[in-house]
């Protein structure tokens, strides 16, 4: 992927922390910043994909966990659960 030059300002504390990480990891500060930006963008994407509330998230977490079953389950749910014949 092509890289473009980008200049920015950061807090001195941020620069010092990046330089310490750079010394420990052997990676360049620029690479660390690119990784941090990629992580930020990935998390932002995940948040946009998440359901709007906790209940929806819980309901969606069980979707698709059952395998097999009758092919008309959705149409005949009352018959399977309660023994009531399907209304036609």
HTML snippet that shows the backbone in 3Dmol.js (N, CA, C, O; Angstrom):
<script src="https://3Dmol.org/build/3Dmol-min.js"></script>
<div id="view" style="width:600px;height:400px;position:relative"></div>
<script>
const pdb = `
ATOM      1  N   UNK A   1       0.844  -1.169   0.000  1.00  0.00           N
ATOM      2  CA  UNK A   1       0.000   0.000   0.000  1.00  0.00           C
ATOM      3  C   UNK A   1       0.892   1.236   0.000  1.00  0.00           C
ATOM      4  O   UNK A   1       1.860   1.312   0.757  1.00  0.00           O
ATOM      5  N   UNK A   2       0.567   2.186  -0.838  1.00  0.00           N
ATOM      6  CA  UNK A   2       1.371   3.403  -0.942  1.00  0.00           C
ATOM      7  C   UNK A   2       1.208   4.258   0.312  1.00  0.00           C
ATOM      8  O   UNK A   2       0.114   4.375   0.865  1.00  0.00           O
ATOM      9  N   UNK A   3       2.281   4.833   0.734  1.00  0.00           N
ATOM     10  CA  UNK A   3       2.238   5.699   1.911  1.00  0.00           C
ATOM     11  C   UNK A   3       2.297   7.146   1.453  1.00  0.00           C
ATOM     12  O   UNK A   3       2.934   7.467   0.450  1.00  0.00           O
ATOM     13  N   UNK A   4       1.621   8.018   2.202  1.00  0.00           N
ATOM     14  CA  UNK A   4       1.645   9.450   1.916  1.00  0.00           C
ATOM     15  C   UNK A   4       2.221  10.168   3.129  1.00  0.00           C
ATOM     16  O   UNK A   4       2.059   9.729   4.267  1.00  0.00           O
ATOM     17  N   UNK A   5       2.883  11.256   2.865  1.00  0.00           N
ATOM     18  CA  UNK A   5       3.486  12.032   3.946  1.00  0.00           C
ATOM     19  C   UNK A   5       2.379  12.781   4.681  1.00  0.00           C
ATOM     20  O   UNK A   5       1.472  13.345   4.069  1.00  0.00           O
ATOM     21  N   UNK A   6       2.478  12.770   6.030  1.00  0.00           N
ATOM     22  CA  UNK A   6       1.486  13.433   6.861  1.00  0.00           C
ATOM     23  C   UNK A   6       2.196  13.984   8.085  1.00  0.00           C
ATOM     24  O   UNK A   6       2.920  13.264   8.772  1.00  0.00           O
ATOM     25  N   UNK A   7       1.985  15.249   8.349  1.00  0.00           N
ATOM     26  CA  UNK A   7       2.622  15.880   9.497  1.00  0.00           C
ATOM     27  C   UNK A   7       1.550  16.220  10.521  1.00  0.00           C
ATOM     28  O   UNK A   7       0.458  16.661  10.163  1.00  0.00           O
ATOM     29  N   UNK A   8       1.864  16.011  11.806  1.00  0.00           N
ATOM     30  CA  UNK A   8       0.890  16.290  12.845  1.00  0.00           C
ATOM     31  C   UNK A   8       1.571  16.757  14.117  1.00  0.00           C
ATOM     32  O   UNK A   8       2.781  16.604  14.284  1.00  0.00           O
ATOM     33  N   UNK A   9       0.773  17.331  15.013  1.00  0.00           N
ATOM     34  CA  UNK A   9       1.262  17.725  16.325  1.00  0.00           C
ATOM     35  C   UNK A   9       0.722  16.740  17.349  1.00  0.00           C
ATOM     36  O   UNK A   9      -0.397  16.244  17.220  1.00  0.00           O
ATOM     37  N   UNK A  10       1.534  16.458  18.373  1.00  0.00           N
ATOM     38  CA  UNK A  10       1.073  15.611  19.473  1.00  0.00           C
ATOM     39  C   UNK A  10       1.631  16.170  20.763  1.00  0.00           C
ATOM     40  O   UNK A  10       2.564  16.972  20.765  1.00  0.00           O
ATOM     41  N   UNK A  11       1.044  15.732  21.853  1.00  0.00           N
ATOM     42  CA  UNK A  11       1.510  16.149  23.168  1.00  0.00           C
ATOM     43  C   UNK A  11       2.910  15.586  23.395  1.00  0.00           C
ATOM     44  O   UNK A  11       3.247  14.515  22.891  1.00  0.00           O
ATOM     45  N   UNK A  12       3.717  16.313  24.154  1.00  0.00           N
ATOM     46  CA  UNK A  12       5.081  15.850  24.432  1.00  0.00           C
ATOM     47  C   UNK A  12       5.072  14.496  25.137  1.00  0.00           C
ATOM     48  O   UNK A  12       5.916  13.644  24.859  1.00  0.00           O
ATOM     49  N   UNK A  13       4.116  14.295  26.052  1.00  0.00           N
ATOM     50  CA  UNK A  13       3.985  13.030  26.767  1.00  0.00           C
ATOM     51  C   UNK A  13       3.711  11.894  25.784  1.00  0.00           C
ATOM     52  O   UNK A  13       4.241  10.796  25.959  1.00  0.00           O
ATOM     53  N   UNK A  14       2.902  12.130  24.763  1.00  0.00           N
ATOM     54  CA  UNK A  14       2.612  11.111  23.759  1.00  0.00           C
ATOM     55  C   UNK A  14       3.871  10.744  22.984  1.00  0.00           C
ATOM     56  O   UNK A  14       4.145   9.569  22.738  1.00  0.00           O
ATOM     57  N   UNK A  15       4.638  11.775  22.598  1.00  0.00           N
ATOM     58  CA  UNK A  15       5.875  11.541  21.853  1.00  0.00           C
ATOM     59  C   UNK A  15       6.866  10.736  22.690  1.00  0.00           C
ATOM     60  O   UNK A  15       7.500   9.812  22.181  1.00  0.00           O
ATOM     61  N   UNK A  16       7.001  11.079  23.962  1.00  0.00           N
ATOM     62  CA  UNK A  16       7.931  10.358  24.832  1.00  0.00           C
ATOM     63  C   UNK A  16       7.489   8.902  25.017  1.00  0.00           C
ATOM     64  O   UNK A  16       8.320   7.994  25.019  1.00  0.00           O
ATOM     65  N   UNK A  17       6.187   8.687  25.172  1.00  0.00           N
ATOM     66  CA  UNK A  17       5.687   7.320  25.332  1.00  0.00           C
ATOM     67  C   UNK A  17       5.944   6.513  24.064  1.00  0.00           C
ATOM     68  O   UNK A  17       6.345   5.351  24.138  1.00  0.00           O
ATOM     69  N   UNK A  18       5.717   7.120  22.905  1.00  0.00           N
ATOM     70  CA  UNK A  18       5.980   6.428  21.638  1.00  0.00           C
ATOM     71  C   UNK A  18       7.461   6.089  21.486  1.00  0.00           C
ATOM     72  O   UNK A  18       7.811   5.012  21.003  1.00  0.00           O
ATOM     73  N   UNK A  19       8.316   7.003  21.894  1.00  0.00           N
ATOM     74  CA  UNK A  19       9.751   6.752  21.788  1.00  0.00           C
ATOM     75  C   UNK A  19      10.182   5.605  22.713  1.00  0.00           C
ATOM     76  O   UNK A  19      11.059   4.821  22.351  1.00  0.00           O
ATOM     77  N   UNK A  20       9.570   5.501  23.909  1.00  0.00           N
ATOM     78  CA  UNK A  20       9.889   4.381  24.806  1.00  0.00           C
ATOM     79  C   UNK A  20       9.432   3.066  24.183  1.00  0.00           C
ATOM     80  O   UNK A  20      10.155   2.071  24.220  1.00  0.00           O
ATOM     81  N   UNK A  21       8.228   3.066  23.610  1.00  0.00           N
ATOM     82  CA  UNK A  21       7.724   1.856  22.960  1.00  0.00           C
ATOM     83  C   UNK A  21       8.608   1.502  21.771  1.00  0.00           C
ATOM     84  O   UNK A  21       8.874   0.328  21.513  1.00  0.00           O
ATOM     85  N   UNK A  22       9.055   2.514  21.057  1.00  0.00           N
ATOM     86  CA  UNK A  22       9.927   2.300  19.888  1.00  0.00           C
ATOM     87  C   UNK A  22      11.233   1.640  20.317  1.00  0.00           C
ATOM     88  O   UNK A  22      11.720   0.733  19.641  1.00  0.00           O
ATOM     89  N   UNK A  23      11.793   2.077  21.412  1.00  0.00           N
ATOM     90  CA  UNK A  23      13.032   1.485  21.900  1.00  0.00           C
ATOM     91  C   UNK A  23      12.830   0.036  22.326  1.00  0.00           C
ATOM     92  O   UNK A  23      13.686  -0.815  22.082  1.00  0.00           O
ATOM     93  N   UNK A  24      11.682  -0.244  22.970  1.00  0.00           N
ATOM     94  CA  UNK A  24      11.402  -1.605  23.430  1.00  0.00           C
ATOM     95  C   UNK A  24      11.077  -2.557  22.282  1.00  0.00           C
ATOM     96  O   UNK A  24      11.448  -3.730  22.310  1.00  0.00           O
ATOM     97  N   UNK A  25      10.381  -2.039  21.274  1.00  0.00           N
ATOM     98  CA  UNK A  25       9.892  -2.911  20.202  1.00  0.00           C
ATOM     99  C   UNK A  25      10.827  -2.970  18.994  1.00  0.00           C
ATOM    100  O   UNK A  25      10.817  -3.940  18.236  1.00  0.00           O
ATOM    101  N   UNK A  26      11.631  -1.923  18.827  1.00  0.00           N
ATOM    102  CA  UNK A  26      12.494  -1.860  17.650  1.00  0.00           C
ATOM    103  C   UNK A  26      11.751  -1.385  16.404  1.00  0.00           C
ATOM    104  O   UNK A  26      12.333  -1.314  15.322  1.00  0.00           O
ATOM    105  N   UNK A  27      10.480  -1.064  16.551  1.00  0.00           N
ATOM    106  CA  UNK A  27       9.705  -0.544  15.414  1.00  0.00           C
ATOM    107  C   UNK A  27       9.831   0.971  15.385  1.00  0.00           C
ATOM    108  O   UNK A  27      10.063   1.602  16.417  1.00  0.00           O
ATOM    109  N   UNK A  28       9.678   1.546  14.213  1.00  0.00           N
ATOM    110  CA  UNK A  28       9.766   3.000  14.105  1.00  0.00           C
ATOM    111  C   UNK A  28       8.525   3.645  14.715  1.00  0.00           C
ATOM    112  O   UNK A  28       7.466   3.024  14.803  1.00  0.00           O
ATOM    113  N   UNK A  29       8.673   4.893  15.133  1.00  0.00           N
ATOM    114  CA  UNK A  29       7.538   5.639  15.667  1.00  0.00           C
ATOM    115  C   UNK A  29       6.446   5.742  14.607  1.00  0.00           C
ATOM    116  O   UNK A  29       5.263   5.627  14.926  1.00  0.00           O
ATOM    117  N   UNK A  30       6.826   5.955  13.363  1.00  0.00           N
ATOM    118  CA  UNK A  30       5.839   6.050  12.280  1.00  0.00           C
ATOM    119  C   UNK A  30       5.027   4.753  12.175  1.00  0.00           C
ATOM    120  O   UNK A  30       3.809   4.791  12.001  1.00  0.00           O
ATOM    121  N   UNK A  31       5.704   3.615  12.279  1.00  0.00           N
ATOM    122  CA  UNK A  31       4.996   2.330  12.203  1.00  0.00           C
ATOM    123  C   UNK A  31       4.052   2.165  13.393  1.00  0.00           C
ATOM    124  O   UNK A  31       2.933   1.676  13.240  1.00  0.00           O
ATOM    125  N   UNK A  32       4.505   2.572  14.572  1.00  0.00           N
ATOM    126  CA  UNK A  32       3.638   2.506  15.753  1.00  0.00           C
ATOM    127  C   UNK A  32       2.393   3.364  15.577  1.00  0.00           C
ATOM    128  O   UNK A  32       1.292   2.953  15.946  1.00  0.00           O
ATOM    129  N   UNK A  33       2.565   4.547  15.019  1.00  0.00           N
ATOM    130  CA  UNK A  33       1.425   5.437  14.776  1.00  0.00           C
ATOM    131  C   UNK A  33       0.478   4.805  13.751  1.00  0.00           C
ATOM    132  O   UNK A  33      -0.740   4.857  13.922  1.00  0.00           O
ATOM    133  N   UNK A  34       1.032   4.208  12.684  1.00  0.00           N
ATOM    134  CA  UNK A  34       0.175   3.552  11.685  1.00  0.00           C
ATOM    135  C   UNK A  34      -0.622   2.409  12.310  1.00  0.00           C
ATOM    136  O   UNK A  34      -1.805   2.242  12.016  1.00  0.00           O
ATOM    137  N   UNK A  35       0.026   1.624  13.171  1.00  0.00           N
ATOM    138  CA  UNK A  35      -0.665   0.527  13.848  1.00  0.00           C
ATOM    139  C   UNK A  35      -1.780   1.074  14.737  1.00  0.00           C
ATOM    140  O   UNK A  35      -2.889   0.540  14.754  1.00  0.00           O
ATOM    141  N   UNK A  36      -1.477   2.140  15.474  1.00  0.00           N
ATOM    142  CA  UNK A  36      -2.486   2.737  16.355  1.00  0.00           C
ATOM    143  C   UNK A  36      -3.676   3.259  15.548  1.00  0.00           C
ATOM    144  O   UNK A  36      -4.824   3.094  15.961  1.00  0.00           O
ATOM    145  N   UNK A  37      -3.411   3.879  14.417  1.00  0.00           N
ATOM    146  CA  UNK A  37      -4.493   4.382  13.568  1.00  0.00           C
ATOM    147  C   UNK A  37      -5.316   3.223  13.021  1.00  0.00           C
ATOM    148  O   UNK A  37      -6.545   3.296  13.001  1.00  0.00           O
ATOM    149  N   UNK A  38      -4.657   2.152  12.576  1.00  0.00           N
ATOM    150  CA  UNK A  38      -5.389   0.983  12.082  1.00  0.00           C
ATOM    151  C   UNK A  38      -6.267   0.373  13.171  1.00  0.00           C
ATOM    152  O   UNK A  38      -7.407  -0.009  12.907  1.00  0.00           O
ATOM    153  N   UNK A  39      -5.741   0.281  14.394  1.00  0.00           N
ATOM    154  CA  UNK A  39      -6.528  -0.253  15.514  1.00  0.00           C
ATOM    155  C   UNK A  39      -7.739   0.633  15.795  1.00  0.00           C
ATOM    156  O   UNK A  39      -8.839   0.134  16.030  1.00  0.00           O
ATOM    157  N   UNK A  40      -7.533   1.937  15.769  1.00  0.00           N
ATOM    158  CA  UNK A  40      -8.627   2.883  15.994  1.00  0.00           C
ATOM    159  C   UNK A  40      -9.707   2.726  14.925  1.00  0.00           C
ATOM    160  O   UNK A  40     -10.896   2.682  15.239  1.00  0.00           O
ATOM    161  N   UNK A  41      -9.290   2.642  13.664  1.00  0.00           N
ATOM    162  CA  UNK A  41     -10.253   2.500  12.571  1.00  0.00           C
ATOM    163  C   UNK A  41     -10.998   1.175  12.653  1.00  0.00           C
ATOM    164  O   UNK A  41     -12.192   1.119  12.360  1.00  0.00           O
ATOM    165  N   UNK A  42     -10.313   0.116  13.045  1.00  0.00           N
ATOM    166  CA  UNK A  42     -10.934  -1.193  13.186  1.00  0.00           C
ATOM    167  C   UNK A  42     -11.989  -1.179  14.298  1.00  0.00           C
ATOM    168  O   UNK A  42     -13.092  -1.693  14.116  1.00  0.00           O
ATOM    169  N   UNK A  43     -11.651  -0.598  15.430  1.00  0.00           N
ATOM    170  CA  UNK A  43     -12.604  -0.505  16.545  1.00  0.00           C
ATOM    171  C   UNK A  43     -13.807   0.338  16.158  1.00  0.00           C
ATOM    172  O   UNK A  43     -14.938   0.017  16.520  1.00  0.00           O
ATOM    173  N   UNK A  44     -13.567   1.405  15.432  1.00  0.00           N
ATOM    174  CA  UNK A  44     -14.671   2.278  14.988  1.00  0.00           C
ATOM    175  C   UNK A  44     -15.618   1.512  14.066  1.00  0.00           C
ATOM    176  O   UNK A  44     -16.837   1.645  14.172  1.00  0.00           O
ATOM    177  N   UNK A  45     -15.047   0.703  13.156  1.00  0.00           N
ATOM    178  CA  UNK A  45     -15.863  -0.121  12.261  1.00  0.00           C
ATOM    179  C   UNK A  45     -16.702  -1.110  13.052  1.00  0.00           C
ATOM    180  O   UNK A  45     -17.885  -1.301  12.768  1.00  0.00           O
ATOM    181  N   UNK A  46     -16.084  -1.739  14.051  1.00  0.00           N
ATOM    182  CA  UNK A  46     -16.795  -2.716  14.880  1.00  0.00           C
ATOM    183  C   UNK A  46     -17.960  -2.069  15.613  1.00  0.00           C
ATOM    184  O   UNK A  46     -19.042  -2.649  15.700  1.00  0.00           O
ATOM    185  N   UNK A  47     -17.742  -0.873  16.138  1.00  0.00           N
ATOM    186  CA  UNK A  47     -18.816  -0.179  16.853  1.00  0.00           C
ATOM    187  C   UNK A  47     -19.978   0.136  15.931  1.00  0.00           C
ATOM    188  O   UNK A  47     -21.135   0.052  16.346  1.00  0.00           O
ATOM    189  N   UNK A  48     -19.692   0.498  14.683  1.00  0.00           N
ATOM    190  CA  UNK A  48     -20.757   0.797  13.733  1.00  0.00           C
ATOM    191  C   UNK A  48     -21.539  -0.453  13.367  1.00  0.00           C
ATOM    192  O   UNK A  48     -22.720  -0.364  13.034  1.00  0.00           O
ATOM    193  N   UNK A  49     -20.897  -1.623  13.422  1.00  0.00           N
ATOM    194  CA  UNK A  49     -21.548  -2.879  13.073  1.00  0.00           C
ATOM    195  C   UNK A  49     -22.351  -3.444  14.233  1.00  0.00           C
ATOM    196  O   UNK A  49     -23.182  -4.328  14.027  1.00  0.00           O
ATOM    197  N   UNK A  50     -22.124  -2.959  15.441  1.00  0.00           N
ATOM    198  CA  UNK A  50     -22.785  -3.521  16.617  1.00  0.00           C
ATOM    199  C   UNK A  50     -24.262  -3.142  16.638  1.00  0.00           C
ATOM    200  O   UNK A  50     -24.651  -2.095  16.122  1.00  0.00           O
ATOM    201  N   UNK A  51     -25.083  -4.010  17.245  1.00  0.00           N
ATOM    202  CA  UNK A  51     -26.504  -3.687  17.406  1.00  0.00           C
ATOM    203  C   UNK A  51     -26.690  -2.441  18.271  1.00  0.00           C
ATOM    204  O   UNK A  51     -25.783  -2.027  18.993  1.00  0.00           O
ATOM    205  N   UNK A  52     -27.856  -1.867  18.184  1.00  0.00           N
ATOM    206  CA  UNK A  52     -28.099  -0.602  18.868  1.00  0.00           C
ATOM    207  C   UNK A  52     -28.207  -0.724  20.379  1.00  0.00           C
ATOM    208  O   UNK A  52     -27.929   0.243  21.089  1.00  0.00           O
ATOM    209  N   UNK A  53     -28.601  -1.880  20.889  1.00  0.00           N
ATOM    210  CA  UNK A  53     -28.704  -2.007  22.336  1.00  0.00           C
ATOM    211  C   UNK A  53     -28.288  -3.408  22.801  1.00  0.00           C
ATOM    212  O   UNK A  53     -28.060  -4.307  21.992  1.00  0.00           O
ATOM    213  N   UNK A  54     -28.200  -3.563  24.100  1.00  0.00           N
ATOM    214  CA  UNK A  54     -27.706  -4.813  24.683  1.00  0.00           C
ATOM    215  C   UNK A  54     -28.656  -5.984  24.419  1.00  0.00           C
ATOM    216  O   UNK A  54     -28.207  -7.103  24.169  1.00  0.00           O
ATOM    217  N   UNK A  55     -29.962  -5.729  24.476  1.00  0.00           N
ATOM    218  CA  UNK A  55     -30.935  -6.807  24.247  1.00  0.00           C
ATOM    219  C   UNK A  55     -30.817  -7.333  22.823  1.00  0.00           C
ATOM    220  O   UNK A  55     -30.808  -8.544  22.605  1.00  0.00           O
ATOM    221  N   UNK A  56     -30.726  -6.429  21.856  1.00  0.00           N
ATOM    222  CA  UNK A  56     -30.576  -6.844  20.461  1.00  0.00           C
ATOM    223  C   UNK A  56     -29.299  -7.648  20.289  1.00  0.00           C
ATOM    224  O   UNK A  56     -29.290  -8.659  19.587  1.00  0.00           O
ATOM    225  N   UNK A  57     -28.224  -7.207  20.922  1.00  0.00           N
ATOM    226  CA  UNK A  57     -26.947  -7.918  20.821  1.00  0.00           C
ATOM    227  C   UNK A  57     -27.072  -9.338  21.383  1.00  0.00           C
ATOM    228  O   UNK A  57     -26.558 -10.286  20.790  1.00  0.00           O
ATOM    229  N   UNK A  58     -27.749  -9.487  22.517  1.00  0.00           N
ATOM    230  CA  UNK A  58     -27.922 -10.810  23.109  1.00  0.00           C
ATOM    231  C   UNK A  58     -28.769 -11.712  22.210  1.00  0.00           C
ATOM    232  O   UNK A  58     -28.453 -12.888  22.029  1.00  0.00           O
ATOM    233  N   UNK A  59     -29.838 -11.160  21.651  1.00  0.00           N
ATOM    234  CA  UNK A  59     -30.687 -11.953  20.765  1.00  0.00           C
ATOM    235  C   UNK A  59     -29.923 -12.392  19.520  1.00  0.00           C
ATOM    236  O   UNK A  59     -30.034 -13.540  19.089  1.00  0.00           O
ATOM    237  N   UNK A  60     -29.152 -11.480  18.949  1.00  0.00           N
ATOM    238  CA  UNK A  60     -28.388 -11.820  17.750  1.00  0.00           C
ATOM    239  C   UNK A  60     -27.277 -12.830  18.045  1.00  0.00           C
ATOM    240  O   UNK A  60     -26.848 -13.558  17.149  1.00  0.00           O
ATOM    241  N   UNK A  61     -26.815 -12.876  19.283  1.00  0.00           N
ATOM    242  CA  UNK A  61     -25.733 -13.806  19.605  1.00  0.00           C
ATOM    243  C   UNK A  61     -26.189 -15.262  19.530  1.00  0.00           C
ATOM    244  O   UNK A  61     -25.351 -16.149  19.370  1.00  0.00           O
ATOM    245  N   UNK A  62     -27.486 -15.535  19.640  1.00  0.00           N
ATOM    246  CA  UNK A  62     -27.973 -16.907  19.546  1.00  0.00           C
ATOM    247  C   UNK A  62     -28.464 -17.261  18.150  1.00  0.00           C
ATOM    248  O   UNK A  62     -28.764 -18.423  17.873  1.00  0.00           O
ATOM    249  N   UNK A  63     -28.548 -16.290  17.285  1.00  0.00           N
ATOM    250  CA  UNK A  63     -29.033 -16.551  15.921  1.00  0.00           C
ATOM    251  C   UNK A  63     -28.090 -17.513  15.207  1.00  0.00           C
ATOM    252  O   UNK A  63     -26.874 -17.317  15.193  1.00  0.00           O
ATOM    253  N   UNK A  64     -28.665 -18.546  14.620  1.00  0.00           N
ATOM    254  CA  UNK A  64     -27.888 -19.473  13.813  1.00  0.00           C
ATOM    255  C   UNK A  64     -27.130 -20.534  14.582  1.00  0.00           C
ATOM    256  O   UNK A  64     -26.339 -21.264  13.984  1.00  0.00           O
ATOM    257  N   UNK A  65     -27.342 -20.651  15.902  1.00  0.00           N
ATOM    258  CA  UNK A  65     -26.566 -21.649  16.644  1.00  0.00           C
ATOM    259  C   UNK A  65     -27.155 -23.048  16.523  1.00  0.00           C
ATOM    260  O   UNK A  65     -26.468 -24.034  16.789  1.00  0.00           O
ATOM    261  N   UNK A  66     -28.412 -23.144  16.127  1.00  0.00           N
ATOM    262  CA  UNK A  66     -29.037 -24.460  15.958  1.00  0.00           C
ATOM    263  C   UNK A  66     -28.834 -24.938  14.527  1.00  0.00           C
ATOM    264  O   UNK A  66     -29.003 -24.181  13.571  1.00  0.00           O
ATOM    265  N   UNK A  67     -28.475 -26.182  14.404  1.00  0.00           N
ATOM    266  CA  UNK A  67     -28.283 -26.779  13.076  1.00  0.00           C
ATOM    267  C   UNK A  67     -29.366 -27.824  12.865  1.00  0.00           C
ATOM    268  O   UNK A  67     -29.776 -28.500  13.808  1.00  0.00           O
ATOM    269  N   UNK A  68     -29.824 -27.956  11.637  1.00  0.00           N
ATOM    270  CA  UNK A  68     -30.828 -28.963  11.320  1.00  0.00           C
ATOM    271  C   UNK A  68     -32.213 -28.502  11.720  1.00  0.00           C
ATOM    272  O   UNK A  68     -32.490 -27.304  11.774  1.00  0.00           O
ATOM    273  N   UNK A  69     -33.082 -29.460  12.000  1.00  0.00           N
ATOM    274  CA  UNK A  69     -34.448 -29.135  12.360  1.00  0.00           C
ATOM    275  C   UNK A  69     -35.333 -29.173  11.130  1.00  0.00           C
ATOM    276  O   UNK A  69     -34.840 -29.264  10.006  1.00  0.00           O
ATOM    277  N   UNK A  70     -36.644 -29.103  11.340  1.00  0.00           N
ATOM    278  CA  UNK A  70     -37.561 -29.176  10.210  1.00  0.00           C
ATOM    279  C   UNK A  70     -37.428 -27.945   9.311  1.00  0.00           C
ATOM    280  O   UNK A  70     -37.213 -26.837   9.803  1.00  0.00           O
ATOM    281  N   UNK A  71     -37.554 -28.135   8.014  1.00  0.00           N
ATOM    282  CA  UNK A  71     -37.397 -27.001   7.103  1.00  0.00           C
ATOM    283  C   UNK A  71     -38.524 -25.976   7.217  1.00  0.00           C
ATOM    284  O   UNK A  71     -38.353 -24.829   6.803  1.00  0.00           O
ATOM    285  N   UNK A  72     -39.678 -26.370   7.773  1.00  0.00           N
ATOM    286  CA  UNK A  72     -40.802 -25.440   7.892  1.00  0.00           C
ATOM    287  C   UNK A  72     -40.958 -24.924   9.321  1.00  0.00           C
ATOM    288  O   UNK A  72     -42.052 -24.516   9.710  1.00  0.00           O
ATOM    289  N   UNK A  73     -39.898 -24.935  10.095  1.00  0.00           N
ATOM    290  CA  UNK A  73     -39.972 -24.547  11.500  1.00  0.00           C
ATOM    291  C   UNK A  73     -40.549 -23.147  11.677  1.00  0.00           C
ATOM    292  O   UNK A  73     -41.420 -22.945  12.524  1.00  0.00           O
ATOM    293  N   UNK A  74     -40.086 -22.191  10.904  1.00  0.00           N
ATOM    294  CA  UNK A  74     -40.560 -20.814  11.061  1.00  0.00           C
ATOM    295  C   UNK A  74     -42.056 -20.718  10.780  1.00  0.00           C
ATOM    296  O   UNK A  74     -42.769 -19.991  11.472  1.00  0.00           O
ATOM    297  N   UNK A  75     -42.537 -21.442   9.773  1.00  0.00           N
ATOM    298  CA  UNK A  75     -43.947 -21.375   9.408  1.00  0.00           C
ATOM    299  C   UNK A  75     -44.827 -22.159  10.373  1.00  0.00           C
ATOM    300  O   UNK A  75     -45.993 -21.811  10.558  1.00  0.00           O
ATOM    301  N   UNK A  76     -44.295 -23.206  10.988  1.00  0.00           N
ATOM    302  CA  UNK A  76     -45.100 -24.107  11.818  1.00  0.00           C
ATOM    303  C   UNK A  76     -44.680 -24.081  13.284  1.00  0.00           C
ATOM    304  O   UNK A  76     -44.821 -25.084  13.984  1.00  0.00           O
ATOM    305  N   UNK A  77     -44.173 -22.964  13.750  1.00  0.00           N
ATOM    306  CA  UNK A  77     -43.622 -22.894  15.104  1.00  0.00           C
ATOM    307  C   UNK A  77     -44.653 -23.251  16.167  1.00  0.00           C
ATOM    308  O   UNK A  77     -44.331 -23.958  17.121  1.00  0.00           O
ATOM    309  N   UNK A  78     -45.903 -22.769  16.019  1.00  0.00           N
ATOM    310  CA  UNK A  78     -46.928 -23.067  17.018  1.00  0.00           C
ATOM    311  C   UNK A  78     -47.245 -24.562  17.073  1.00  0.00           C
ATOM    312  O   UNK A  78     -47.460 -25.117  18.150  1.00  0.00           O
ATOM    313  N   UNK A  79     -47.273 -25.199  15.919  1.00  0.00           N
ATOM    314  CA  UNK A  79     -47.531 -26.639  15.870  1.00  0.00           C
ATOM    315  C   UNK A  79     -46.419 -27.399  16.600  1.00  0.00           C
ATOM    316  O   UNK A  79     -46.694 -28.310  17.381  1.00  0.00           O
ATOM    317  N   UNK A  80     -45.170 -27.022  16.342  1.00  0.00           N
ATOM    318  CA  UNK A  80     -44.052 -27.721  16.977  1.00  0.00           C
ATOM    319  C   UNK A  80     -43.984 -27.443  18.481  1.00  0.00           C
ATOM    320  O   UNK A  80     -43.669 -28.343  19.260  1.00  0.00           O
ATOM    321  N   UNK A  81     -44.276 -26.210  18.894  1.00  0.00           N
ATOM    322  CA  UNK A  81     -44.163 -25.866  20.311  1.00  0.00           C
ATOM    323  C   UNK A  81     -45.377 -26.303  21.125  1.00  0.00           C
ATOM    324  O   UNK A  81     -45.230 -26.852  22.217  1.00  0.00           O
ATOM    325  N   UNK A  82     -46.580 -26.059  20.596  1.00  0.00           N
ATOM    326  CA  UNK A  82     -47.795 -26.245  21.382  1.00  0.00           C
ATOM    327  C   UNK A  82     -48.733 -27.341  20.847  1.00  0.00           C
ATOM    328  O   UNK A  82     -49.729 -27.668  21.493  1.00  0.00           O
ATOM    329  N   UNK A  83     -48.427 -27.896  19.696  1.00  0.00           N
ATOM    330  CA  UNK A  83     -49.272 -28.930  19.122  1.00  0.00           C
ATOM    331  C   UNK A  83     -50.474 -28.388  18.362  1.00  0.00           C
ATOM    332  O   UNK A  83     -51.335 -29.155  17.930  1.00  0.00           O
ATOM    333  N   UNK A  84     -50.535 -27.076  18.199  1.00  0.00           N
ATOM    334  CA  UNK A  84     -51.651 -26.501  17.436  1.00  0.00           C
ATOM    335  C   UNK A  84     -51.377 -26.670  15.959  1.00  0.00           C
ATOM    336  O   UNK A  84     -50.275 -26.378  15.495  1.00  0.00           O
ATOM    337  N   UNK A  85     -52.376 -27.144  15.203  1.00  0.00           N
ATOM    338  CA  UNK A  85     -52.151 -27.276  13.760  1.00  0.00           C
ATOM    339  C   UNK A  85     -51.974 -25.893  13.116  1.00  0.00           C
ATOM    340  O   UNK A  85     -52.549 -24.900  13.561  1.00  0.00           O
ATOM    341  N   UNK A  86     -51.197 -25.866  12.101  1.00  0.00           N
ATOM    342  CA  UNK A  86     -50.914 -24.625  11.380  1.00  0.00           C
ATOM    343  C   UNK A  86     -52.167 -24.116  10.697  1.00  0.00           C
ATOM    344  O   UNK A  86     -52.892 -24.876  10.055  1.00  0.00           O
ATOM    345  N   UNK A  87     -52.419 -22.805  10.841  1.00  0.00           N
ATOM    346  CA  UNK A  87     -53.565 -22.195  10.177  1.00  0.00           C
ATOM    347  C   UNK A  87     -53.234 -22.011   8.714  1.00  0.00           C
ATOM    348  O   UNK A  87     -52.152 -21.539   8.364  1.00  0.00           O
ATOM    349  N   UNK A  88     -54.151 -22.380   7.878  1.00  0.00           N
ATOM    350  CA  UNK A  88     -53.895 -22.279   6.443  1.00  0.00           C
ATOM    351  C   UNK A  88     -54.669 -21.172   5.839  1.00  0.00           C
ATOM    352  O   UNK A  88     -54.576 -20.940   4.634  1.00  0.00           O
TER     353      UNK A  88
END
`;
const viewer = $3Dmol.createViewer("view");
viewer.addModel(pdb, "pdb");
viewer.setStyle({}, {cartoon: {color: "spectrum"}});
viewer.zoomTo();
viewer.render();
</script>
